Amino acid sequence: MLLGRIALLFTSRRALPARCLPALGARAASSTDCHATIFAVGPGKVDIDVIWTGSDDGLVHVTRDGGGSWKNVTPPDMPEFGRVSLIDASAFDAGKAYVSACLPLLDDFRPHVWRTEDYGETWTRIVDGIRDDAYLNSVREDPNREGLLYAGTNHGVYVTFDDGGWWRELNPGLPDMPVTDVIPQHDELAMASHGRGFRVLDNVGPLRRWEPGSGGVPGTAERAWCCSSLRWRTGQGAGWCCRGGWGRVLEVRRRRSWR
């Protein structure tokens, strides 16, 4: 099945962009950085026969029969050679999925993220509220609340409460840093950064309950970012735990044990 998917994408691959060659140098002939490689796979969460794939040259495919046949459903405004960084299939609707893409190798640092609700027949671009130079490494749907999404960008974490209608920064007490992935799990949101360790946002319940227009700031003094600086020699983690709201640190304490 994996070989079938690879063959599918190679038969419809784009030509290698000339601008990638200087960036890749001697690795261009054999590198997967810009070579029609499947870069993201999004298994269906409602229907196991639905699988999404995205390539590093900007193509999106979907199968609805467990890999028996595939259809090219690339968003029409997907930039050429956009690396599909992540595909997240919805936990609420089999035909719904979210796709993020990035093009830093081609000097395009804009955010690119889409939503489909009909198996890729149509796409909606959902980037309002994200700063213009914050390209996306990941987008994830909250498994408990439909329409609540998290995005890991080159400038921190973003959240939207209306299925991408408007994004807000979710960086309480954090430095400006690239976030490679975000994963909601149970009542926490975990994120990985590029060279700055990982962090956990405790108790996302207030985010799940908050509604746009209801007033107030979601989760003030009810959440915590916990960052871990790994000590490779011992394999044990130690770091700081910062409790605060949107950009405000209320408590800082040393934390030596991690779940």
BALOBA-1460 file (C-alpha; in Angstrom, 3 decimals):
// residues 259
<rec num="1" residu="m" x="0.000" y="0.000" z="0.000"/>
<rec num="2" residu="l" x="2.845" y="2.376" z="0.853"/>
<rec num="3" residu="l" x="4.569" y="1.576" z="-2.429"/>
<rec num="4" residu="g" x="1.325" y="2.242" z="-4.261"/>
<rec num="5" residu="r" x="1.058" y="5.673" z="-2.733"/>
<rec num="6" residu="i" x="4.656" y="6.519" z="-3.570"/>
<rec num="7" residu="a" x="4.178" y="5.421" z="-7.171"/>
<rec num="8" residu="l" x="1.036" y="7.526" z="-7.409"/>
<rec num="9" residu="l" x="2.776" y="10.697" z="-6.338"/>
<rec num="10" residu="f" x="5.798" y="10.120" z="-8.520"/>
<rec num="11" residu="t" x="3.650" y="9.735" z="-11.639"/>
<rec num="12" residu="s" x="2.110" y="13.166" z="-10.970"/>
<rec num="13" residu="r" x="5.157" y="14.906" z="-9.528"/>
<rec num="14" residu="r" x="6.126" y="18.440" z="-10.417"/>
<rec num="15" residu="a" x="9.457" y="19.230" z="-12.036"/>
<rec num="16" residu="l" x="12.209" y="20.004" z="-9.539"/>
<rec num="17" residu="p" x="12.226" y="23.814" z="-9.081"/>
<rec num="18" residu="a" x="15.442" y="25.489" z="-10.144"/>
<rec num="19" residu="r" x="15.397" y="27.681" z="-7.028"/>
<rec num="20" residu="c" x="15.709" y="24.582" z="-4.848"/>
<rec num="21" residu="l" x="19.023" y="23.604" z="-6.394"/>
<rec num="22" residu="p" x="21.177" y="26.387" z="-4.888"/>
<rec num="23" residu="a" x="19.522" y="25.869" z="-1.510"/>
<rec num="24" residu="l" x="20.126" y="22.126" z="-1.549"/>
<rec num="25" residu="g" x="23.569" y="22.225" z="-3.179"/>
<rec num="26" residu="a" x="25.177" y="18.851" z="-3.746"/>
<rec num="27" residu="r" x="22.302" y="17.093" z="-1.962"/>
<rec num="28" residu="a" x="19.758" y="18.093" z="-4.623"/>
<rec num="29" residu="a" x="20.134" y="14.935" z="-6.696"/>
<rec num="30" residu="s" x="19.346" y="12.587" z="-3.828"/>
<rec num="31" residu="s" x="17.707" y="14.687" z="-1.117"/>
<rec num="32" residu="t" x="14.084" y="14.285" z="-0.013"/>
<rec num="33" residu="d" x="13.864" y="18.013" z="0.744"/>
<rec num="34" residu="c" x="12.352" y="18.833" z="-2.634"/>
<rec num="35" residu="h" x="11.898" y="15.577" z="-4.486"/>
<rec num="36" residu="a" x="8.230" y="14.551" z="-4.784"/>
<rec num="37" residu="t" x="8.284" y="12.596" z="-1.526"/>
<rec num="38" residu="i" x="5.256" y="11.835" z="0.637"/>
<rec num="39" residu="f" x="5.856" y="14.147" z="3.561"/>
<rec num="40" residu="a" x="2.582" y="13.862" z="5.501"/>
<rec num="41" residu="v" x="-0.022" y="11.132" z="6.011"/>
<rec num="42" residu="g" x="-3.373" y="11.799" z="7.675"/>
<rec num="43" residu="p" x="-5.271" y="8.617" z="8.610"/>
<rec num="44" residu="g" x="-9.032" y="8.978" z="8.850"/>
<rec num="45" residu="k" x="-10.412" y="9.094" z="12.402"/>
<rec num="46" residu="v" x="-14.060" y="8.534" z="11.513"/>
<rec num="47" residu="d" x="-13.667" y="6.181" z="8.526"/>
<rec num="48" residu="i" x="-10.537" y="3.995" z="8.506"/>
<rec num="49" residu="d" x="-10.731" y="3.669" z="4.710"/>
<rec num="50" residu="v" x="-10.099" y="7.395" z="4.308"/>
<rec num="51" residu="i" x="-6.397" y="8.311" z="4.140"/>
<rec num="52" residu="w" x="-4.846" y="11.630" z="3.147"/>
<rec num="53" residu="t" x="-1.316" y="12.158" z="1.841"/>
<rec num="54" residu="g" x="0.700" y="15.281" z="1.121"/>
<rec num="55" residu="s" x="3.990" y="15.565" z="-0.756"/>
<rec num="56" residu="d" x="6.912" y="17.942" z="-0.440"/>
<rec num="57" residu="d" x="6.187" y="19.355" z="-3.900"/>
<rec num="58" residu="g" x="2.702" y="20.527" z="-2.949"/>
<rec num="59" residu="l" x="0.318" y="17.719" z="-3.932"/>
<rec num="60" residu="v" x="-2.527" y="16.370" z="-1.794"/>
<rec num="61" residu="h" x="-4.209" y="13.019" z="-2.486"/>
<rec num="62" residu="v" x="-7.000" y="11.137" z="-0.736"/>
<rec num="63" residu="t" x="-8.312" y="7.584" z="-0.862"/>
<rec num="64" residu="r" x="-11.763" y="6.575" z="0.351"/>
<rec num="65" residu="d" x="-11.371" y="2.831" z="-0.168"/>
<rec num="66" residu="g" x="-8.332" y="2.037" z="1.942"/>
<rec num="67" residu="g" x="-5.788" y="2.667" z="-0.807"/>
<rec num="68" residu="g" x="-7.558" y="0.942" z="-3.691"/>
<rec num="69" residu="s" x="-7.758" y="4.193" z="-5.637"/>
<rec num="70" residu="w" x="-6.438" y="7.707" z="-5.097"/>
<rec num="71" residu="k" x="-7.585" y="11.144" z="-6.191"/>
<rec num="72" residu="n" x="-5.552" y="14.314" z="-6.538"/>
<rec num="73" residu="v" x="-7.380" y="16.905" z="-4.413"/>
<rec num="74" residu="t" x="-4.656" y="19.548" z="-4.149"/>
<rec num="75" residu="p" x="-6.067" y="22.947" z="-3.087"/>
<rec num="76" residu="p" x="-6.224" y="25.141" z="-6.214"/>
<rec num="77" residu="d" x="-4.278" y="27.937" z="-4.505"/>
<rec num="78" residu="m" x="-1.565" y="25.654" z="-3.143"/>
<rec num="79" residu="p" x="1.772" y="27.302" z="-4.069"/>
<rec num="80" residu="e" x="3.878" y="25.194" z="-6.396"/>
<rec num="81" residu="f" x="6.404" y="23.091" z="-4.508"/>
<rec num="82" residu="g" x="4.799" y="23.879" z="-1.179"/>
<rec num="83" residu="r" x="5.873" y="21.268" z="1.335"/>
<rec num="84" residu="v" x="2.747" y="19.745" z="2.877"/>
<rec num="85" residu="s" x="3.925" y="19.836" z="6.466"/>
<rec num="86" residu="l" x="0.931" y="18.107" z="8.064"/>
<rec num="87" residu="i" x="-2.554" y="16.747" z="7.342"/>
<rec num="88" residu="d" x="-4.987" y="16.241" z="10.212"/>
<rec num="89" residu="a" x="-8.198" y="14.356" z="9.499"/>
<rec num="90" residu="s" x="-11.177" y="15.504" z="11.530"/>
<rec num="91" residu="a" x="-12.450" y="13.438" z="14.445"/>
<rec num="92" residu="f" x="-16.014" y="14.648" z="13.780"/>
<rec num="93" residu="d" x="-16.547" y="14.333" z="10.011"/>
<rec num="94" residu="a" x="-15.035" y="11.753" z="7.646"/>
<rec num="95" residu="g" x="-14.845" y="14.237" z="4.774"/>
<rec num="96" residu="k" x="-13.193" y="16.975" z="6.784"/>
<rec num="97" residu="a" x="-9.441" y="17.587" z="7.029"/>
<rec num="98" residu="y" x="-6.913" y="20.321" z="7.609"/>
<rec num="99" residu="v" x="-3.736" y="20.802" z="5.557"/>
<rec num="100" residu="s" x="-0.740" y="23.002" z="6.324"/>
<rec num="101" residu="a" x="2.147" y="23.774" z="3.977"/>
<rec num="102" residu="c" x="5.398" y="25.725" z="4.141"/>
<rec num="103" residu="l" x="7.903" y="27.052" z="1.595"/>
<rec num="104" residu="p" x="10.889" y="28.500" z="3.476"/>
<rec num="105" residu="l" x="13.344" y="27.037" z="0.923"/>
<rec num="106" residu="l" x="11.686" y="29.216" z="-1.711"/>
<rec num="107" residu="d" x="11.779" y="32.355" z="0.460"/>
<rec num="108" residu="d" x="8.039" y="32.203" z="1.101"/>
<rec num="109" residu="f" x="7.401" y="32.585" z="4.833"/>
<rec num="110" residu="r" x="3.656" y="33.210" z="4.602"/>
<rec num="111" residu="p" x="1.200" y="30.968" z="6.490"/>
<rec num="112" residu="h" x="-0.559" y="28.371" z="4.336"/>
<rec num="113" residu="v" x="-3.385" y="26.297" z="5.818"/>
<rec num="114" residu="w" x="-6.685" y="24.993" z="4.387"/>
<rec num="115" residu="r" x="-9.860" y="23.242" z="5.486"/>
<rec num="116" residu="t" x="-12.030" y="20.894" z="3.440"/>
<rec num="117" residu="e" x="-15.385" y="19.404" z="4.409"/>
<rec num="118" residu="d" x="-16.074" y="17.358" z="1.262"/>
<rec num="119" residu="y" x="-13.059" y="15.053" z="0.828"/>
<rec num="120" residu="g" x="-11.032" y="17.730" z="-0.907"/>
<rec num="121" residu="e" x="-13.567" y="18.730" z="-3.560"/>
<rec num="122" residu="t" x="-13.415" y="22.312" z="-2.257"/>
<rec num="123" residu="w" x="-10.990" y="24.054" z="0.079"/>
<rec num="124" residu="t" x="-11.152" y="27.126" z="2.307"/>
<rec num="125" residu="r" x="-7.964" y="29.008" z="3.094"/>
<rec num="126" residu="i" x="-7.897" y="29.791" z="6.845"/>
<rec num="127" residu="v" x="-5.026" y="32.133" z="7.738"/>
<rec num="128" residu="d" x="-6.717" y="35.273" z="9.117"/>
<rec num="129" residu="g" x="-5.039" y="36.416" z="12.329"/>
<rec num="130" residu="i" x="-1.692" y="34.682" z="11.739"/>
<rec num="131" residu="r" x="1.217" y="37.051" z="11.203"/>
<rec num="132" residu="d" x="2.425" y="37.277" z="7.615"/>
<rec num="133" residu="d" x="5.840" y="35.685" z="8.237"/>
<rec num="134" residu="a" x="4.671" y="32.790" z="10.454"/>
<rec num="135" residu="y" x="4.688" y="29.779" z="8.145"/>
<rec num="136" residu="l" x="2.965" y="26.660" z="9.491"/>
<rec num="137" residu="n" x="4.701" y="23.452" z="10.496"/>
<rec num="138" residu="s" x="1.546" y="21.805" z="11.815"/>
<rec num="139" residu="v" x="-2.181" y="22.163" z="12.364"/>
<rec num="140" residu="r" x="-4.236" y="19.982" z="14.718"/>
<rec num="141" residu="e" x="-7.898" y="19.700" z="15.610"/>
<rec num="142" residu="d" x="-8.923" y="19.402" z="19.244"/>
<rec num="143" residu="p" x="-10.447" y="15.918" z="19.668"/>
<rec num="144" residu="n" x="-13.041" y="17.129" z="22.174"/>
<rec num="145" residu="r" x="-14.363" y="20.308" z="20.596"/>
<rec num="146" residu="e" x="-15.147" y="20.729" z="16.915"/>
<rec num="147" residu="g" x="-13.808" y="23.956" z="15.476"/>
<rec num="148" residu="l" x="-11.029" y="24.348" z="18.053"/>
<rec num="149" residu="l" x="-7.701" y="24.165" z="16.207"/>
<rec num="150" residu="y" x="-4.066" y="24.591" z="17.169"/>
<rec num="151" residu="a" x="-1.230" y="25.581" z="14.849"/>
<rec num="152" residu="g" x="2.520" y="25.342" z="15.282"/>
<rec num="153" residu="t" x="4.217" y="28.138" z="13.360"/>
<rec num="154" residu="n" x="7.682" y="29.563" z="12.915"/>
<rec num="155" residu="h" x="6.674" y="32.184" z="15.494"/>
<rec num="156" residu="g" x="4.934" y="30.236" z="18.231"/>
<rec num="157" residu="v" x="1.526" y="28.618" z="18.741"/>
<rec num="158" residu="y" x="-1.824" y="29.887" z="17.456"/>
<rec num="159" residu="v" x="-5.373" y="28.847" z="18.362"/>
<rec num="160" residu="t" x="-8.744" y="29.360" z="16.674"/>
<rec num="161" residu="f" x="-12.169" y="28.752" z="18.189"/>
<rec num="162" residu="d" x="-14.214" y="29.011" z="14.987"/>
<rec num="163" residu="d" x="-12.674" y="26.422" z="12.667"/>
<rec num="164" residu="g" x="-10.073" y="28.797" z="11.280"/>
<rec num="165" residu="g" x="-12.211" y="31.906" z="10.990"/>
<rec num="166" residu="w" x="-9.753" y="33.875" z="13.130"/>
<rec num="167" residu="w" x="-6.504" y="32.828" z="14.822"/>
<rec num="168" residu="r" x="-5.084" y="34.154" z="18.105"/>
<rec num="169" residu="e" x="-1.612" y="33.774" z="19.569"/>
<rec num="170" residu="l" x="-1.302" y="31.208" z="22.356"/>
<rec num="171" residu="n" x="2.138" y="32.027" z="23.720"/>
<rec num="172" residu="p" x="1.867" y="32.885" z="27.442"/>
<rec num="173" residu="g" x="5.344" y="33.696" z="28.687"/>
<rec num="174" residu="l" x="7.047" y="32.063" z="25.707"/>
<rec num="175" residu="p" x="9.917" y="33.456" z="23.640"/>
<rec num="176" residu="d" x="9.487" y="33.927" z="19.909"/>
<rec num="177" residu="m" x="10.517" y="30.516" z="18.591"/>
<rec num="178" residu="p" x="9.719" y="27.999" z="15.824"/>
<rec num="179" residu="v" x="7.196" y="25.359" z="16.873"/>
<rec num="180" residu="t" x="7.464" y="22.163" z="14.848"/>
<rec num="181" residu="d" x="4.365" y="20.356" z="16.140"/>
<rec num="182" residu="v" x="1.459" y="20.617" z="18.560"/>
<rec num="183" residu="i" x="-0.566" y="17.667" z="19.845"/>
<rec num="184" residu="p" x="-3.678" y="17.886" z="22.062"/>
<rec num="185" residu="q" x="-3.867" y="14.871" z="24.355"/>
<rec num="186" residu="h" x="-6.465" y="14.413" z="27.086"/>
<rec num="187" residu="d" x="-6.559" y="17.772" z="28.945"/>
<rec num="188" residu="e" x="-3.149" y="19.000" z="27.815"/>
<rec num="189" residu="l" x="-1.530" y="20.489" z="24.753"/>
<rec num="190" residu="a" x="2.028" y="19.378" z="24.041"/>
<rec num="191" residu="m" x="4.312" y="21.201" z="21.649"/>
<rec num="192" residu="a" x="7.798" y="20.655" z="20.283"/>
<rec num="193" residu="s" x="10.089" y="23.483" z="19.257"/>
<rec num="194" residu="h" x="13.109" y="23.681" z="17.004"/>
<rec num="195" residu="g" x="16.044" y="23.750" z="19.395"/>
<rec num="196" residu="r" x="14.134" y="25.161" z="22.389"/>
<rec num="197" residu="g" x="12.881" y="21.966" z="24.052"/>
<rec num="198" residu="f" x="9.267" y="20.892" z="24.462"/>
<rec num="199" residu="r" x="6.441" y="22.372" z="26.482"/>
<rec num="200" residu="v" x="3.083" y="21.275" z="27.866"/>
<rec num="201" residu="l" x="0.064" y="23.525" z="28.350"/>
<rec num="202" residu="d" x="-1.831" y="22.091" z="31.320"/>
<rec num="203" residu="n" x="-5.608" y="22.119" z="31.512"/>
<rec num="204" residu="v" x="-6.993" y="23.200" z="28.142"/>
<rec num="205" residu="g" x="-10.500" y="22.908" z="29.555"/>
<rec num="206" residu="p" x="-10.963" y="26.718" z="29.617"/>
<rec num="207" residu="l" x="-10.062" y="26.847" z="25.919"/>
<rec num="208" residu="r" x="-12.631" y="24.178" z="25.132"/>
<rec num="209" residu="r" x="-15.336" y="26.033" z="27.045"/>
<rec num="210" residu="w" x="-14.631" y="29.553" z="25.806"/>
<rec num="211" residu="e" x="-16.787" y="30.965" z="23.010"/>
<rec num="212" residu="p" x="-15.834" y="33.875" z="20.711"/>
<rec num="213" residu="g" x="-17.695" y="36.996" z="21.750"/>
<rec num="214" residu="s" x="-18.360" y="35.773" z="25.274"/>
<rec num="215" residu="g" x="-15.951" y="38.321" z="26.729"/>
<rec num="216" residu="g" x="-12.925" y="37.884" z="28.907"/>
<rec num="217" residu="v" x="-9.695" y="36.108" z="28.173"/>
<rec num="218" residu="p" x="-9.849" y="32.302" z="27.946"/>
<rec num="219" residu="g" x="-8.048" y="30.544" z="30.717"/>
<rec num="220" residu="t" x="-6.353" y="33.435" z="32.541"/>
<rec num="221" residu="a" x="-4.422" y="31.992" z="35.509"/>
<rec num="222" residu="e" x="-5.768" y="28.520" z="34.709"/>
<rec num="223" residu="r" x="-3.093" y="27.168" z="32.390"/>
<rec num="224" residu="a" x="0.618" y="26.408" z="32.631"/>
<rec num="225" residu="w" x="3.387" y="26.156" z="30.094"/>
<rec num="226" residu="c" x="5.976" y="23.663" z="31.292"/>
<rec num="227" residu="c" x="9.247" y="23.632" z="29.419"/>
<rec num="228" residu="s" x="11.792" y="20.836" z="29.592"/>
<rec num="229" residu="s" x="15.511" y="21.195" z="29.002"/>
<rec num="230" residu="l" x="16.745" y="17.623" z="28.618"/>
<rec num="231" residu="r" x="20.022" y="16.525" z="30.145"/>
<rec num="232" residu="w" x="21.169" y="13.862" z="27.719"/>
<rec num="233" residu="r" x="23.796" y="12.503" z="30.015"/>
<rec num="234" residu="t" x="21.318" y="11.298" z="32.626"/>
<rec num="235" residu="g" x="18.219" y="11.070" z="30.447"/>
<rec num="236" residu="q" x="16.196" y="12.962" z="33.067"/>
<rec num="237" residu="g" x="14.298" y="16.184" z="32.481"/>
<rec num="238" residu="a" x="14.379" y="19.385" z="34.449"/>
<rec num="239" residu="g" x="12.962" y="22.763" z="33.592"/>
<rec num="240" residu="w" x="10.746" y="25.668" z="34.524"/>
<rec num="241" residu="c" x="7.003" y="25.726" z="34.971"/>
<rec num="242" residu="c" x="5.362" y="29.093" z="34.271"/>
<rec num="243" residu="r" x="1.731" y="29.664" z="35.216"/>
<rec num="244" residu="g" x="-0.013" y="32.486" z="33.445"/>
<rec num="245" residu="g" x="-2.643" y="33.714" z="31.071"/>
<rec num="246" residu="w" x="-2.263" y="35.183" z="27.604"/>
<rec num="247" residu="g" x="1.271" y="36.539" z="27.738"/>
<rec num="248" residu="r" x="1.263" y="37.122" z="31.524"/>
<rec num="249" residu="v" x="3.431" y="35.069" z="33.880"/>
<rec num="250" residu="l" x="1.854" y="34.737" z="37.326"/>
<rec num="251" residu="e" x="4.048" y="32.117" z="38.920"/>
<rec num="252" residu="v" x="7.435" y="30.616" z="38.190"/>
<rec num="253" residu="r" x="8.745" y="27.613" z="40.039"/>
<rec num="254" residu="r" x="11.327" y="24.893" z="39.546"/>
<rec num="255" residu="r" x="9.966" y="21.555" z="38.398"/>
<rec num="256" residu="r" x="12.018" y="18.343" z="38.332"/>
<rec num="257" residu="s" x="9.511" y="15.607" z="37.613"/>
<rec num="258" residu="w" x="7.537" y="15.293" z="34.369"/>
<rec num="259" residu="r" x="4.569" y="13.163" z="33.465"/>
